[in-house]
Amino acid sequence: MNAILPPLAGPARVRHVIKGQVIEGDSLEYGREPNRFTTPALDVGALVWPRPTPTPAADVPVDEIIDVLVATGDVLKRDASGALAQAMERSVAAGFYPRDLVETSFAHLGHMFSRTSMEFMIAQEIGGKDLLDGWREVTAPSGRSARVRAFPCRLLHVIAGNSPGVAANTVIRGALTKGAHLLKLPSNELFSAPAILAALSEAAPGHPVARSFSAAYWRGGDEAVEGLLFRPQYFDKIVAWGGESTIKGALKYVGPGLELVAFDPKTSISLIGREAFASEAALEAAAEAGAHDATIMNQEACTASRFQFIEGSIEQIDRYCERLQAKLGRARRSASAEPRPIARSLRDEIDGLRDLEDYYRVWGGYEGRGLVIRSDEAVDFYPEGKVVNVVAVERLEDALRHVNVATQTVGVYPPQRKAALRDLLASAGAQRIVSLGAATPEVGLPHDGFYPLHRFVRWVNDEG
């Protein structure tokens, strides 16, 4: 990335993108120091695509759309204008993540626009390009002929701010499904989505795909805005990422004609068998994999493990804990080595455990380089900031009582134990079972228990 735009000064200036056009301005101001920012005035009427006019890219062949997206990735990789570099610097200045993690995340954005990945997504999640480009002929058991199409929708996305990759995935999925998409910018990630959409417009100026996207900020829950926008005459679906308040805020507008697609809050865990103690090499591999999964986006991602259930004697488990704690503070592609002090409220919870040495043992300090709590029962608070609760169990199956519909990813060591556990985990509510160390999500596979592309369209029949 080439930072050739003017240096940063004053409140961060957030750009809007309206149907492919980048909008500058500082009419509105939000936030407090050090995270003050300004945005252009919000023209609510410009944020919708009127019915019954088809969405701009409805009749664009999906192969052409993929070409445009690949070109967008190339623009992001080159960043000749420096726009992505400036967006990255603004994100660094906002302070939600350390610089090294922000730099790595932004550098990866262009690589997400991979032709191979997009072809795989369509094949897995839709069932073929023909369903996006037209009507597939089928014959029902009765003998009646029918035609089926994955039809484009108008979607309003309330995206999460825990990774710039959320914006990139939203643009890719939205473009492949040919819909019209309004992205509400999250207050903790204001810059990646406009930069990606600006790159899209640079790669294909005025193209129907570019005209299919808008991105703007308004304060979440602002009924003066959401009461107008969150209506079935303008949008078919609300795609909501984030915490409980975000999902509840979207739900109050859901009704006939306006559907909710929820990437709702999840927690992830790990299951580690006694095979981890078969040798020093096995222990090292398990601890490294456990540390990787616990620190995805510095443990801000839903896929990041917070509770790790492990078989073994107390002496063996303590060896694992010591090894794990030493690895939590290391830099990885999805984790920073820069320490961020643990929140005071969490420190108070952990201080209370230090006084109960018969039941708990703690490795690490509060400076943010990783802390591990070993216990016989899962703690009743939420580990974050590279804090992991390692829970001793007789059998991995004993951890099933801690699995429910809010459990997203379960990492298992060794991988051979997955086959005996996966049906039990799925029955308890888990949505994703992976080998320990492989918690980073893959595109083209179910996310939160469903195929996103499948939900981003409306399935329409023409029968007889």
C-alpha positions as CSV (number, residue, x, y, z in Angstrom):
1,M,0.0,0.0,0.0
2,N,1.3,3.4,-1.0
3,A,0.3,6.2,1.4
4,I,0.4,9.2,-1.0
5,L,-2.7,11.0,0.3
6,P,-2.4,14.0,2.6
7,P,-1.4,13.3,6.3
8,L,-4.1,12.7,8.8
9,A,-5.2,15.6,11.0
10,G,-8.3,16.4,13.1
11,P,-11.4,14.3,13.3
12,A,-11.4,11.2,11.0
13,R,-13.3,12.0,7.8
14,V,-15.5,9.0,6.9
15,R,-16.4,8.7,3.3
16,H,-19.8,7.4,2.1
17,V,-20.2,5.5,-1.1
18,I,-23.6,5.9,-2.8
19,K,-24.3,3.6,-5.7
20,G,-20.7,3.6,-6.8
21,Q,-20.0,7.3,-6.2
22,V,-17.6,8.3,-3.4
23,I,-19.1,11.1,-1.3
24,E,-16.9,13.3,0.8
25,G,-18.0,15.8,3.4
26,D,-18.0,16.6,7.1
27,S,-21.5,17.8,7.7
28,L,-22.1,15.5,10.7
29,E,-19.9,14.8,13.7
30,Y,-19.9,11.8,16.0
31,G,-17.9,10.4,18.9
32,R,-15.5,11.8,21.5
33,E,-11.8,12.2,21.6
34,P,-9.7,10.4,20.5
35,N,-12.3,8.8,18.2
36,R,-14.2,11.8,16.8
37,F,-15.2,11.4,13.2
38,T,-17.2,13.3,10.6
39,T,-19.4,12.1,7.8
40,P,-21.2,13.6,4.8
41,A,-24.9,14.6,5.2
42,L,-27.1,11.5,5.0
43,D,-29.6,11.5,2.1
44,V,-31.8,8.6,3.1
45,G,-33.7,8.6,-0.2
46,A,-30.4,8.0,-2.1
47,L,-29.7,4.8,-0.2
48,V,-32.5,2.7,-1.7
49,W,-33.1,1.1,-5.1
50,P,-36.7,1.8,-6.1
51,R,-39.0,-1.1,-7.0
52,P,-40.0,-2.6,-9.4
53,T,-36.9,-1.7,-11.3
54,P,-34.5,-4.7,-11.3
55,T,-31.3,-4.5,-9.3
56,P,-28.5,-3.0,-11.4
57,A,-26.6,-6.2,-11.9
58,A,-29.5,-8.6,-12.2
59,D,-28.8,-9.5,-15.8
60,V,-25.0,-9.3,-15.7
61,P,-23.4,-12.7,-16.3
62,V,-21.8,-14.1,-13.2
63,D,-18.6,-14.7,-15.0
64,E,-18.4,-11.0,-15.8
65,I,-19.1,-10.2,-12.1
66,I,-16.2,-12.5,-11.1
67,D,-13.9,-10.6,-13.5
68,V,-14.9,-7.3,-11.9
69,L,-14.2,-8.6,-8.4
70,V,-10.8,-10.1,-9.4
71,A,-9.9,-6.6,-10.9
72,T,-11.1,-5.0,-7.6
73,G,-8.7,-7.3,-5.7
74,D,-5.9,-6.2,-8.0
75,V,-6.7,-2.5,-7.3
76,L,-6.6,-3.2,-3.6
77,K,-3.3,-5.0,-3.8
78,R,-1.7,-2.2,-5.9
79,D,-3.3,0.7,-4.0
80,A,-1.9,3.2,-6.5
81,S,-4.0,6.0,-5.1
82,G,-3.0,5.3,-1.5
83,A,-6.7,5.2,-0.5
84,L,-6.4,1.9,1.2
85,A,-3.3,2.9,3.0
86,Q,-5.1,6.0,4.4
87,A,-8.1,3.9,5.4
88,M,-5.6,1.6,7.3
89,E,-4.0,4.6,9.0
90,R,-7.4,5.8,10.1
91,S,-8.2,2.4,11.5
92,V,-4.9,2.3,13.4
93,A,-5.6,5.8,14.8
94,A,-9.0,4.6,16.0
95,G,-7.0,2.3,18.3
96,F,-9.3,-0.7,18.4
97,Y,-6.5,-3.0,17.2
98,P,-2.7,-2.7,17.4
99,R,-1.0,-1.5,14.2
100,D,0.6,-4.8,13.2
101,L,-2.8,-6.6,13.2
102,V,-4.5,-3.8,11.3
103,E,-1.7,-3.7,8.7
104,T,-1.9,-7.5,8.2
105,S,-5.7,-7.5,7.9
106,F,-5.7,-4.7,5.3
107,A,-2.9,-6.2,3.4
108,H,-5.0,-9.4,3.1
109,L,-8.1,-7.7,1.7
110,G,-7.1,-7.8,-2.0
111,H,-6.3,-11.5,-1.7
112,M,-9.8,-12.3,-0.7
113,F,-11.1,-11.5,-4.2
114,S,-9.8,-14.8,-5.5
115,R,-11.4,-16.4,-8.6
116,T,-10.9,-19.9,-7.3
117,S,-12.6,-19.0,-4.0
118,M,-15.6,-17.3,-5.7
119,E,-16.1,-20.2,-8.1
120,F,-16.1,-22.6,-5.1
121,M,-18.6,-20.4,-3.2
122,I,-21.1,-20.5,-6.1
123,A,-20.7,-24.2,-6.6
124,Q,-21.2,-25.0,-2.9
125,E,-23.6,-22.4,-1.7
126,I,-25.9,-21.9,-4.8
127,G,-25.4,-25.1,-6.8
128,G,-24.2,-23.6,-10.1
129,K,-23.8,-20.4,-12.0
130,D,-26.9,-21.2,-14.2
131,L,-29.1,-20.6,-11.2
132,L,-27.8,-17.1,-10.8
133,D,-27.8,-16.3,-14.6
134,G,-31.2,-17.7,-15.4
135,W,-33.8,-20.3,-14.8
136,R,-32.9,-24.0,-14.3
137,E,-35.3,-26.5,-15.8
138,V,-36.4,-29.3,-13.4
139,T,-39.1,-31.9,-13.5
140,A,-41.1,-32.6,-10.3
141,P,-42.1,-36.1,-9.2
142,S,-45.6,-35.5,-10.6
143,G,-44.1,-34.9,-14.0
144,R,-44.8,-31.2,-14.0
145,S,-42.0,-29.1,-15.4
146,A,-40.7,-26.1,-13.5
147,R,-38.0,-23.5,-13.7
148,V,-36.1,-22.3,-10.6
149,R,-33.9,-19.2,-10.2
150,A,-31.8,-17.7,-7.4
151,F,-33.2,-14.2,-7.8
152,P,-31.4,-11.1,-6.6
153,C,-32.6,-9.3,-3.5
154,R,-32.3,-5.9,-1.9
155,L,-30.3,-6.3,1.3
156,L,-29.4,-3.9,4.1
157,H,-26.3,-5.1,5.9
158,V,-25.5,-4.1,9.5
159,I,-21.9,-5.3,9.4
160,A,-19.6,-6.1,12.3
161,G,-16.5,-4.1,13.0
162,N,-14.3,-6.9,14.5
163,S,-12.4,-7.4,11.2
164,P,-12.0,-5.5,7.8
165,G,-12.6,-8.9,6.2
166,V,-16.3,-8.7,7.1
167,A,-16.8,-5.8,4.7
168,A,-14.8,-7.6,1.9
169,N,-16.9,-10.8,2.3
170,T,-20.1,-8.8,2.3
171,V,-19.1,-7.1,-1.0
172,I,-18.0,-10.4,-2.6
173,R,-21.2,-12.3,-1.5
174,G,-23.4,-9.4,-2.5
175,A,-21.9,-9.0,-5.9
176,L,-22.0,-12.7,-6.7
177,T,-25.7,-12.8,-5.9
178,K,-26.4,-9.7,-8.1
179,G,-28.5,-7.9,-5.4
180,A,-28.6,-4.3,-4.3
181,H,-26.7,-3.7,-1.0
182,L,-26.6,-1.0,1.6
183,L,-23.9,-1.4,4.1
184,K,-24.3,0.3,7.5
185,L,-20.8,1.2,8.7
186,P,-19.9,0.1,12.2
187,S,-18.5,2.7,14.5
188,N,-15.4,0.6,15.2
189,E,-14.6,-0.1,11.6
190,L,-15.6,2.9,9.5
191,F,-12.9,2.8,6.8
192,S,-12.6,-0.6,5.1
193,A,-16.0,-0.8,3.4
194,P,-15.7,2.6,1.7
195,A,-12.2,1.8,0.6
196,I,-13.2,-1.5,-0.9
197,L,-16.2,0.0,-2.7
198,A,-14.0,2.9,-4.0
199,A,-11.6,0.2,-5.4
200,L,-14.6,-1.5,-7.0
201,S,-15.6,1.7,-8.8
202,E,-11.9,2.3,-9.8
203,A,-11.8,-1.3,-11.3
204,A,-15.1,-0.9,-13.2
205,P,-16.3,2.8,-13.2
206,G,-20.1,3.0,-13.6
207,H,-20.4,-0.8,-13.9
208,P,-23.7,-2.3,-12.7
209,V,-21.9,-4.1,-9.9
210,A,-20.4,-0.8,-8.6
211,R,-23.9,0.8,-8.8
212,S,-25.3,-2.1,-6.7
213,F,-23.5,-0.9,-3.5
214,S,-23.8,1.9,-1.0
215,A,-22.1,2.3,2.4
216,A,-23.0,5.0,4.9
217,Y,-22.8,5.7,8.7
218,W,-25.6,6.6,11.0
219,R,-25.9,6.0,14.7
220,G,-27.2,2.5,15.4
221,G,-30.8,2.5,16.6
222,D,-31.5,6.0,15.1
223,E,-35.2,5.6,14.5
224,A,-35.3,8.7,12.3
225,V,-33.1,6.8,9.8
226,E,-33.9,3.1,10.5
227,G,-37.6,3.8,10.7
228,L,-37.5,4.9,7.1
229,L,-35.0,2.4,5.7
230,F,-35.9,-0.8,7.4
231,R,-39.1,-1.4,5.4
232,P,-40.1,-4.1,3.0
233,Q,-40.8,-1.7,0.2
234,Y,-37.1,-0.9,0.1
235,F,-35.4,-4.1,1.3
236,D,-36.1,-7.8,1.3
237,K,-33.7,-8.7,4.1
238,I,-31.7,-7.3,6.9
239,V,-28.3,-9.0,7.3
240,A,-27.2,-8.3,10.8
241,W,-23.8,-9.1,12.4
242,G,-22.8,-8.4,15.9
243,G,-23.9,-8.5,19.5
244,E,-27.3,-9.0,21.1
245,S,-28.3,-5.3,20.9
246,T,-27.6,-5.3,17.1
247,I,-29.7,-8.4,16.5
248,K,-32.6,-7.1,18.8
249,G,-32.4,-3.7,17.0
250,A,-32.9,-5.4,13.7
251,L,-35.6,-7.8,14.9
252,K,-38.1,-5.1,15.8
253,Y,-38.4,-4.2,12.1
254,V,-38.7,-7.8,10.9
255,G,-42.2,-8.8,9.6
256,P,-43.9,-10.0,6.4
257,G,-41.7,-9.2,3.5
258,L,-38.7,-8.2,5.5
259,E,-36.5,-11.2,6.6
260,L,-33.6,-11.3,9.1
261,V,-30.4,-13.1,8.2
262,A,-28.5,-13.1,11.5
263,F,-24.8,-13.7,12.0
264,D,-25.5,-13.5,15.7
265,P,-23.0,-13.6,18.6
266,K,-21.2,-16.9,19.2
267,T,-18.6,-18.4,21.5
268,S,-16.1,-21.0,20.4
269,I,-14.3,-23.7,22.4
270,S,-11.6,-26.4,22.1
271,L,-11.5,-30.1,23.0
272,I,-8.1,-31.6,23.7
273,G,-7.6,-35.3,24.2
274,R,-5.1,-37.0,26.4
275,E,-3.2,-37.8,23.2
276,A,-1.6,-34.3,23.6
277,F,0.6,-35.8,26.3
278,A,1.9,-38.8,24.2
279,S,5.2,-36.9,23.5
280,E,6.8,-33.5,23.8
281,A,6.1,-33.0,20.1
282,A,2.4,-33.7,20.6
283,L,2.2,-31.3,23.5
284,E,4.0,-28.6,21.5
285,A,1.6,-29.1,18.5
286,A,-1.5,-29.0,20.7
287,A,-0.4,-25.9,22.6
288,E,0.5,-24.1,19.3
289,A,-2.8,-25.0,17.7
290,G,-4.7,-24.0,20.9
291,A,-2.9,-20.6,21.0
292,H,-3.7,-20.0,17.3
293,D,-7.4,-20.6,17.8
294,A,-7.6,-18.6,21.0
295,T,-6.1,-15.4,19.4
296,I,-7.9,-15.0,16.1
297,M,-8.3,-11.2,15.8
298,N,-6.8,-10.9,19.3
299,Q,-9.7,-13.1,20.5
300,E,-12.3,-10.6,19.2
301,A,-13.6,-13.0,16.5
302,C,-16.5,-15.4,17.2
303,T,-14.2,-18.2,16.0
304,A,-11.7,-17.5,18.7
305,S,-11.6,-20.2,21.5
306,R,-12.2,-19.0,25.0
307,F,-12.7,-22.3,26.9
308,Q,-10.5,-25.3,26.3
309,F,-11.6,-28.6,27.8
310,I,-8.8,-31.1,28.2
311,E,-8.3,-34.7,29.3
312,G,-5.3,-35.6,31.5
313,S,-3.9,-35.5,35.1
314,I,-3.6,-32.2,36.8
315,E,0.2,-32.3,36.3
316,Q,-0.2,-32.9,32.6
317,I,-2.8,-30.2,32.2
318,D,-0.6,-27.7,34.1
319,R,2.2,-28.5,31.6
320,Y,-0.3,-27.7,28.8
321,C,-1.4,-24.4,30.5
322,E,2.2,-23.3,30.9
323,R,3.0,-24.0,27.3
324,L,-0.2,-22.4,26.1
325,Q,0.3,-19.2,28.1
326,A,3.8,-18.7,26.6
327,K,2.4,-18.8,23.1
328,L,-0.7,-16.6,23.5
329,G,1.3,-13.3,23.1
330,R,3.1,-14.2,19.9
331,A,2.4,-12.5,16.5
332,R,0.4,-14.5,13.9
333,R,-1.3,-13.5,10.7
334,S,-4.5,-13.0,12.7
335,A,-3.0,-11.9,16.0
336,S,-0.8,-9.1,17.3
337,A,2.2,-9.4,19.6
338,E,1.6,-5.9,21.0
339,P,0.1,-6.3,24.5
340,R,-3.2,-4.6,25.4
341,P,-3.9,-4.6,29.2
342,I,-6.7,-6.7,30.4
343,A,-9.9,-4.8,31.4
344,R,-10.2,-3.9,35.1
345,S,-13.5,-5.8,35.5
346,L,-11.9,-9.0,34.2
347,R,-8.8,-8.5,36.4
348,D,-11.1,-8.3,39.4
349,E,-12.7,-11.6,38.5
350,I,-9.3,-13.3,38.0
351,D,-7.9,-11.8,41.3
352,G,-10.7,-13.5,43.1
353,L,-9.6,-16.9,41.6
354,R,-6.0,-16.4,42.6
355,D,-7.1,-16.7,46.2
356,L,-8.7,-20.1,45.6
357,E,-5.6,-22.1,44.8
358,D,-7.2,-25.4,45.7
359,Y,-9.6,-25.0,42.7
360,Y,-7.9,-22.6,40.3
361,R,-4.4,-21.9,39.0
362,V,-3.4,-18.9,36.9
363,W,-0.5,-18.4,34.5
364,G,0.4,-14.9,33.2
365,G,-0.2,-11.3,34.1
366,Y,-2.6,-8.6,33.2
367,E,-0.4,-6.7,30.7
368,G,-2.1,-8.5,27.7
369,R,0.5,-11.1,26.7
370,G,-1.8,-14.0,27.5
371,L,-3.3,-15.4,30.6
372,V,-4.5,-19.0,31.3
373,I,-6.9,-20.1,34.1
374,R,-7.0,-23.8,34.9
375,S,-10.1,-25.0,36.7
376,D,-12.4,-28.0,37.2
377,E,-15.5,-26.1,36.1
378,A,-15.8,-23.4,33.5
379,V,-15.5,-19.9,34.9
380,D,-18.8,-17.9,35.0
381,F,-17.3,-14.8,33.2
382,Y,-16.4,-14.1,29.6
383,P,-12.7,-14.6,28.8
384,E,-11.3,-12.0,26.4
385,G,-8.1,-10.1,25.7
386,K,-6.1,-13.3,25.2
387,V,-7.5,-15.0,28.4
388,V,-8.2,-18.7,28.1
389,N,-10.0,-20.9,30.6
390,V,-8.6,-24.5,30.5
391,V,-11.1,-26.9,32.1
392,A,-10.0,-30.4,33.2
393,V,-12.4,-33.2,32.2
394,E,-12.4,-37.0,32.5
395,R,-13.7,-37.4,29.0
396,L,-14.1,-35.0,26.1
397,E,-17.8,-35.9,26.1
398,D,-18.1,-34.3,29.5
399,A,-17.7,-30.9,27.8
400,L,-21.0,-31.4,25.8
401,R,-23.0,-29.8,28.6
402,H,-21.2,-26.5,27.8
403,V,-22.2,-26.7,24.1
404,N,-25.4,-25.0,22.9
405,V,-26.8,-23.1,19.9
406,A,-24.5,-20.2,20.7
407,T,-21.4,-22.4,20.2
408,Q,-19.9,-21.7,16.8
409,T,-16.6,-23.4,16.4
410,V,-15.2,-26.4,18.3
411,G,-11.6,-27.3,17.7
412,V,-10.6,-30.9,18.4
413,Y,-7.2,-32.5,19.1
414,P,-6.2,-34.9,17.8
415,P,-8.2,-34.7,14.5
416,Q,-9.0,-38.4,14.7
417,R,-11.3,-37.7,17.7
418,K,-13.7,-35.6,15.6
419,A,-15.6,-38.5,14.0
420,A,-16.8,-39.8,17.4
421,L,-17.7,-36.3,18.6
422,R,-19.2,-34.4,15.7
423,D,-22.7,-35.8,15.8
424,L,-22.9,-35.3,19.6
425,L,-21.6,-31.7,19.2
426,A,-24.0,-30.9,16.4
427,S,-26.9,-32.3,18.4
428,A,-26.0,-30.0,21.3
429,G,-26.0,-27.0,19.0
430,A,-22.4,-26.5,17.7
431,Q,-22.2,-25.3,14.1
432,R,-18.6,-26.0,13.1
433,I,-16.2,-28.8,14.1
434,V,-12.6,-28.3,13.0
435,S,-9.2,-29.8,13.8
436,L,-7.5,-27.7,16.5
437,G,-5.5,-24.9,14.9
438,A,-7.9,-24.6,11.9
439,A,-10.5,-22.3,13.4
440,T,-9.9,-19.5,10.8
441,P,-13.1,-19.7,8.6
442,E,-13.1,-20.9,5.0
443,V,-15.4,-19.4,2.3
444,G,-17.9,-21.5,0.5
445,L,-18.8,-23.5,3.6
446,P,-21.7,-23.0,6.0
447,H,-21.3,-20.0,8.4
448,D,-23.3,-20.0,11.6
449,G,-25.2,-23.0,10.4
450,F,-26.3,-21.8,6.9
451,Y,-24.9,-21.0,3.5
452,P,-24.7,-17.2,3.2
453,L,-25.1,-17.0,-0.6
454,H,-28.2,-19.2,-0.4
455,R,-29.8,-16.8,2.1
456,F,-28.7,-13.7,0.1
457,V,-31.1,-14.6,-2.8
458,R,-34.8,-15.3,-3.1
459,W,-35.6,-18.7,-4.6
460,V,-38.3,-18.2,-7.2
461,N,-40.3,-20.9,-9.1
462,D,-41.9,-20.8,-12.6
463,E,-44.1,-23.9,-12.7
464,G,-46.1,-25.7,-15.5
